[in-house]
Amino acid sequence: MPQLFKDEIDKSWQEYVEQVGAELAQGTPFWTEALNEILAGGKKLF
């Protein structure tokens, strides 16, 4: 599934970094947790 949505995931990550800043984005698991919740039904796919 990660490859299926690669472009959208990459774009989402860039937008997240722009909104919260690189330090917070890279230093916290929030984005990955949200991605797993939304696309993987809560499983740790990403």
C-alpha positions, 0 to 999 in steps of 0.5 A: 500500500505505501507504494500505491500512495507514494506521491500523495504521501510525499506531498502530505509530508512536505505540507506537514513539514511546512506547517509545523517546521522540520524539527517538530516534524522529524522529532515526533511520531505524530505524522506517522501515527496519523498516516497509520491511523488513516491509511492502515486502519491503525496498523503500523504499516508506515 
